[in-house]
């Protein structure tokens, strides 16, 4: 579900905004008011929420949205880190080989 949520450019833009700071749903809707209506933005927020990529907290009628970094860490730990360590080892080997010549 995480990858499906990340597949949409607008949802990634919402996450980029939340990476900088928590925002209310109203603030997020204003950010997209020229390209998306409020209902569509709220649907994107709901997809992100179901995927566990955001955490919502209510203060009265205001809903604050926070980025949840845990799913990204899980993806990194499971998929990316093993490839990254191989790339780092390859670069280290290349450096050693170049220094020998």
Buried (B, 14 or more C-beta within 10 A) or exposed (E): EBEEBBEEEBBBBBBEBBEEEBBBBEBBBEBBEEEBEBEEBBEBBEBBBEBBBBBBEEEEEEBBBEBBEEBBEEBEEEEEEEEEEEEEEEEEEEEEEEEEE
